[in-house]
């Protein structure tokens, strides 16, 4: 890609997602925007009357979900347009209007849950059994009843809904600062060419074989964040205070309990994860020591963590090559699964390349009525091919769910989502290892697999522990300052990476660039999801009979609690077994790499 292709207009259509399939033009978007406003007024007519009959209850639920379905389209379209280029004021405005509309919807429907809770449980049971079509909402209604003690009065719920837009403030400010305003320095790449550090280029630069390039990228990135550390600390602290506020208002013992209760995940799943990783830190320390030895460095630094340990394998993978490899690798998931993957590649689900102002990273998005869209910032690396497989896992999960569940259960919790995406990565890795051309390539892939474990189990658990510490600090009346956050973060790095690496001062500010810290206890699910995915992928590869059970898991949506849906697929996350299994595999892979190097 030439330099001018960093401008979005210069990128070929086939590499851009097809948002026109959701709204052909903004006139249609405006029509839905106005329809939501009108329906939000209409639903208010039922205020105070929900409990009068089962038929009224069904009418309100039908109308409520119709509003939700349309506003989801309105918001998703606006957000994804903005993500194409955060500098475009037109789409900033569209996204702001859509966010405000969601707040108004929450406000206009805030009476529903309290009124449902006012219905006698026996009467509600009778309604469900006697009114035609209400049985579909049984699990949804049971979820509300389960959270009875945490639902407030109608007037209080209306106030909470009005606070929604303010509550989004910290994340919105961080997103704009991080994606639109912060500019990183220009450094020299391996060829001595000038290159500007961007979010998308940072990890490829950190993977460079040239140590000076890695060091310059590392310092360039974190020295820049250090200039904004007080603003970013204030923004993150505000976000944590928001989480604590909601948990207290809703009468939870902690913000952790409040975040996990949404999907009925026991808090011991979170605590067990951290404990299991702590118990296996020696394996990570061994890996770090092995990295230092293989790289032949007197001192290993934080900027040496991403560069491949096996140097003479150059796995440059173009986007088209990545697509072909993913299709071949995922064949064990069956013909129907592969057909859907090909549809995704051929029907413009994916926004492939980085462009100026584009939101960094990668995600899978979309609505019940749209294609399952994928945002990438594709660079020609092995890691980016795995990102493609990962996001496609999310999107195919969405595809199966939407085709097999009604709208009310047409989505799934993040706790389950990370299983589907990471299972794809594990199956892809198995294919790559089995088809390695030589010993060096196999070592390179082993290195990559170990890095997946480091990045997804160890690193995300370190993030999860950081989140827990800073939430608990605010809950106990403490304050979060830039220096305080840096101190906590640096000490966690020392604990997780061990004595054989220099924990550079710059890494202390890394928390400032992680968007997931604004997602309220989100990241632990990467680690639990990876652990569950390792178990499931091994089951699929060993026995074809497990494929049908796995596809049924993908079709499950949210018709049951995530822990139960996963149990049906064959993995029980209420035990430490899946995490311990994953870390046992990591330990074995470290040993295998050590043996292979010495052969």
N, C-alpha and C positions, 0 to 999 in steps of 0.2 A: 504493500500500500504506500503510495506516494504521500508526501507531507501534506498536500492540499486535501487529501482524502480525510483528514481530520475534521473537515467541514462536512456536516451531515448530508447536505445536498449532493455531495460528490460520491456518496456511497450508493452502490447499485440497489435497486428495489428489492431484488431477491434476498438481500441480506438485512432487510428491515422487516419488522413485524407488521402484520396487516390489521392495523387498528380500525381501518375503514369497514372491516367486517362487523365491528361492534356498532359504530356510528358512521354512516356513509358521509355525513357532513355535520357541522356544528348546529345546524338548524334542528336536526333530529335530536341532538343532545339537549338543546334548549327545550324542545317539546317534552322530553322526559323529565327534565329539571322542573318544569312547570307542573307536570302531571304529579310529581312527588309532592309538591307544595299543596296541590288541590286535594290529593288523597289524604294528606296529613291533616287537613281541616276536616275531611269527611270522617276519619276515624275518631275524631274528638266527640262526634255525636253519640258514640257508644259509652262515653265516660260515665261511670256510675251505674251502668246497666249490664255489665258482663255476666254477673252472677245470676241474672234473672232466668236464663234458660241455656240448655246445651246448644241450641241453635244459634243463639246470640254469641256464645263463646266461639263457636266455629266460624261465624261471620267475621268476628274481630281477628281471629288468628289468620284466616285466609287473607283479609285485607292488610293486616300487619306484615305478613310475609310478601305480599305483592309489592308493598311500599319498599320493603327491604331489598327485594330483588331488583327493582328499578334503580333505587339510589346506589346500589352496588355497581351497576353499570355506569351510572353517571360519574361516580367518584373514581372508579378504576380507569375509565377512559381519560379523565382529566389528569389523574396522577401519572399515568403512563405517557401521556403527551408531554407533561412537564419533565419526566425522567429522560426523555429524548434529548432535551436541552434545557437545563435549569435556568439558563440566562434569558429565555424567551418570556417576556412579560405577559404576553397573551395567555400562555399556559400556566404561568404563576397565578394569574387572576382566576382562571378556570378552576384550578386546583383549590384555591382559597374559597371560591364560591361553593364548590362541592363539599369541602370540609364543613363549611357553615351549614349547608343543607343537612348533612348527617346529624349535626348537633340539633337542628330543628326537628328532625325526624325522631331522634331519641327523646326530645322534650315532648313531642305530641303523642308518643306511644308509651311514655313513662308510667302511665296509669295502669297499663295492662297487667304487669306482674303483680303489683300489690292487690289488684282486684281479684286476680286468679287465686292469690293466697288467702283472700277473705272467704273463698268458697269452702264450705265444709268438705273434708276429704272424702267422706262417703258419698256426698252429693256429686262431687267431681268424678268419682269413680263411676257413678251411675250415668252421668252425662257421656263419658267416654264410651261406655258400653252400649248406650241406647241411641245416640245421635249418629246418623249415617255419615261416615267420613271422618269422624272425630278420633277414631282409633289410631289414625296416622300420627296424631300429635301426642300419643301416650307417653313416649320416652321424653319428648320435649317438656310436657307438663310435669312428669316425675322429676325432671332436673330442677324445675322451678320450686317444687314442693321441698326437695332436698335442701335447697338453699334458703328456706323460709326465714331462718333467724337472721340472715344477712340482707334481706330485702327491707327497705325502709318504707315509710308512709308515702302516700301519693305525692304530697307537697314536697317532701324531702327528695324523693326520686326525681321530681321535676327540676329542683335546684341542682342536683347532681348532674343531670343532663345538660343544664345550662353552663355548668363549669367545664364541660367537655372541650370546648374550643380553647379555653385558657390552658387546660391540662395538656393539650397537644403542643403548646408553645415551646418548651425546651427542645423537643425533638425537631420541630420545624426550624428553629433557630440553628441548631447543630447542622441539620441537613444543608441549609443555605450556606452557612459558613464553610462547611467541609467540601461541598461540591461546586459552589459558585464563586466564593470569595478568596479562599486560601489558594495561593500560588506557590509552587515549590521551585527550587532553584534548577538551573541548567548545569549538568555535569557532563563529563566525557564518558562515552561508552567504551566497550572493549576495542573498537576500531579507532578510538580517538575522536569520534564525531560528537558534536554537541547534542545533548538530548535532555529535554525537560522531564523532570520527575513528575509523574501523574499517579493517581491511585491505581490505574490499570497497569502501568509500567513498573511499579515499585517492586512487586515480587519477582518478575522476570529479571530486574536489575539485581535483586538480592540473590538470584540463582546464578549470577555471572561467575565465570571461571576466574575472572580478574578480581583479585581481592581489593584493589584500590577502588574499583567501580562499586563493589558491595559497600565498602566503608563510606564512600562519598554519598551513595544513595541513602544509606542508613542515617548518616549525620544530616544530610540535606532534608530528609523527611522529618526527623524528630527535632532538629533545631528550629524548624519552621513552626511545629506545634508548640514548642516551648515559648515562642513569642506570644502565643494566644492562651497560655496555660490558665491564667486567672479567669478569663471569659469562659473557657471550656469547662473549668472546674465549677463555676457558678451555674452554668447550663446543666451539667450533669447532676449537681446537688439539687437543683430545682426539680429535675425529673425524679430523683429518688424521693424527695419530699412529697411529690404527687402520689407515688406508689404507697408511701406510708400513710398519707392522708386518706386515700381510698380504703385501705385495709382497716384503719381505725374506725372510720365512719360506718363501715359494714360489719363491725364487731368481730373481726378476726384477731387471733392471738398475735399474728405477725404478717408482714407483707408477703413473706414466702408462702404461708398457708393460704392467703388470699389469692395469690397468683396460681397456685397449683390446684386449688379447690374448683376452679372453673371447669376443669376436666376430671375432677375427682381423683387426682393423683395424690397419694399419701406423701407427706413431707419426708418420710424416711427413704423414699426413692432418691431424693436429692442428697440427703445426708449420707446414705449408703454409697452413692457414687463418689463423693469426696473422700469418704473413708477408704473405699476400695483402691482409689488412685493413690492415696497416701501410703497404703500398704504395699504398693507396687512402684514407688518412686525409685527404688534401687535399680529396677530394669531401665527406667529412663536415664538415670545417672550412668549406667553401663553403656547405653546407646550414645550418650554425649561423649563419654570417654573414647568409645570406638571411633566416633566421628573425628575427634581430635587426632587420634593415631593415624587413621586412614588419610586425612588431609595433610598429615606431616607437619602440624603446626606446634610451635613451642607454647603458644597461648591461643586458645580458641575464644573468639569473641562472639557476641550476639549476632553480628552481621555475617557470621560463618555458618549459621544454622540452616540456611535455605539452599546453599550451593550443593549440587550433587556430589556425593562422596566419590562416585565413580566418574572420573573426568573425561575419559576418551570415548564416551558414547554421546553422540549428538542427536538427540531425538527431537528434531524440529517437525512438528505435525501441523500441517495446514488444516483449515476448517473442513475442507472437503474430505481430506484423509481421515480426520477425526470422525466425521459422519459415517464413513464406510466401516471403520474399525468398531464403532459403537454398535452398528447393526449386526456385524458378525459376532461380536462378543455376547450380545444379549439374546442370542438364539435359544439358549436353554429355557428362556421364559415363554417360549411357544410362538407359533405363527401369528396368532391374533395380536399378541403384544408387539411383535416386530412390525406388523402391518400399521399399527398406530404410531410407532416411532417414525416410520417412513412418511406417514401422513403429516406428522409434525415438521419434518424436514422439507417436505414439498409444498406445504400450504402456508408458508410464511408465519409460523408460530414465533419465530426467533428473530430478535434484533441483535445482530452478530457482533459488529465492530464498535470500538470506542470512537466517540467523536467529541468535539468541543462542547463542554457543558453537560454531557451525558452523566447520569447518576452512575457512581462507581459500583464495582462488584458484579454480582449476578443474582437473579431471582426468577422464580416462576410465579406468574400471577394470572389474572383473568377472572371471569365471573361464571355463574351458572349458565349464562346464555352465550358466552363468548368462547373463542378458542382458548386453550390453555397457553398463554403467552410466556415467552422466556426472554429476559434481558441478559445479554452477555456483554463482555468487553474483551472479545477473543484475541489472544496473542497465540503465536504458533508454538505452544509448549505442551508437554505431556500433561501438566497440571490443568491446563485449560481444556484438554480433551476430557479429563475426569470431571471437570465442572460441567461440561456439556452433558455427560452421562447422568450426573447428579441432578441437574435441573430438569432433564427429560424424565427422570424418575418421578419428580414432583408432578410434572405435567401429565404423564400417563396415569398416575394415581388420580389426578383431578378428572381426567377423561372418563375413567372407569366409574368413579364415584357419581359423576353427574348423569351418566347413562343408566345407572342402576338405583339411584336414590331420589326421592322427591326433594324439592328445594330445601325443605326444613332440615334435612340430613345430608344436603348436597355438598358439604365441605367436610374437612377432617381437621383434627387438632394438630398442632405443630409436633406434638409428642409422637404422633404416628407418621407425619409427613417425612421426618428425617430418616425414618426406617426405609421407606420406599426409595428415596433418593440415594441413600448410602448403600443399599443392597445392590443397586446398579453399579456403583463404584467397585464393590467387592467382586462382583461377577466379571466386570471389565478387567480387574487386576488378575483374576484367575486366568482369564483368556490370554492376557499379555505375558504372564509368567510361563504359561504352557507353550507359547509361540515365540519365546525369546530366541533370537538368531544365534546367540553365543553366550558364553559365561559372563562376559563383561555386560552384555545387555541385561542378563538375568540379575546381576548384582545391582545394576542401575534401577531396575524395577523393584527389587527388594528394598533398596534405599527409598524409593518413592512410596512404597507401601508403609514402611516404617515412619515416613514423614506424615502419611495420612493419620496414622495412630497418634503421632506426636501432636499434630495440628487439631485432630478431632476429639480424641479422648483426653489426652493430658492438657493440652492448651485450653480447650473449651472448659474443662473442669477447673483449671486455674482461673479462668474468667468467672465461672460460676461461684467459686470461693470468694473472689474479689467482690462480686455483686452481693453475696451474703454478708460479708464483713461491712461493706459501706451502708447497706440497708440497716443492719443491726446497730451501726454507729449512730445513724439518724434516729432510729427507734429508741435508743437509750439517751437521747438528748444531746448527742455530740454534733459537731459541725464538720463539714467536708471542705477543706481548703485544697488549693493546688499542691502545696508541699506535702500535706497529709496524704492525699491520694497517691502522689508519687512515691512516698515512703512505703505505703501498704503494697503498692504494685511491685516495687523493686524487691521487697522482701519475699513476695510470692515467687518471683522469678528465681531468686536465690534458692528457695526451698525446692522448687520443681526441677530445676536444671542441674543442681548439685555443684560439687567442688571443682569440676574439671572444665569450667567455662568462666570467662571474665564477664560479670554482669555489668555491662557498660552503663554509665550514668544516664545516657540518652534513653534507654529502654524504660526508665521510670515514667516517662510521659506517654507511653504507648496507649494507655487507657483512653487518651484524648481523641484517638482516631477510630475507636471501635463503635460503630453505630448501634450494635446489638445491646450495649449497656442502657439504651433508651427503651428497650423492649420488655422490661419488667420480668426478670427471671426466665429468659428465653433460651440462653445458650446451653444450659445443662442438657437440653433435649438433643443437641448434636451428639453429645457423648453417650447418652442412653440409647439414642437412635442408632449410632454406629455399632454399639454393642449388640443390639437386637438384630441389626442388619447382618453382622458377621455370622450370627447363629442361623438366620434365615437363608442367607446365600449358600452356606455350607449344606443346609438341608436340601435346597433346590438342586445344587450341583451333584449331590449324592443320589437323589431319588426323584425321578420325574413325577411321581405321584404327589410330591409336595408342591408342584407348580400350581395345580388347581386350587389347593388350599391357600396359596399365596395370592393368586388372582382374586379369589373370593375376599381376601383381606383388603385388596385394593378397591373392591367394589363396596366396601362396608360403610364408607363415609363416617357419619357421626350417629348412626342409628343405635349405637350402644356406647358405653364409656370406653375410652381408648385402651385402658388396661385390659378390658375384657375382649375387645376386638383383636388385640395382639395375642392374647392367650389362645384364641381360636386358631391363630396362624402358627401356634406352637412355641411361643416365647412368653415367659412370665417375668415381667419387670418388677414385680413386688419382691422378688428374691435378688440376691447379689450375683446369682449364677451367670447371667449374660455378661455383666461387666467383668467378672473374674475370668470368664472364657475368653473375652476379647483381649484382656491384659496377658493372659497365658499365651495366646497366639503372638502377641507383641514380643513377649520374652523369648519365645521360640524363634521368631524371625531375627531378633538381635543375635541369638546364638548361631543361627544358620548363616547369617552374613559374616559373622566372625570366623566361622569354620571355612566358608567358601573363600574368603580373602586369603586365608593361610594355606589353602591347598596349592 
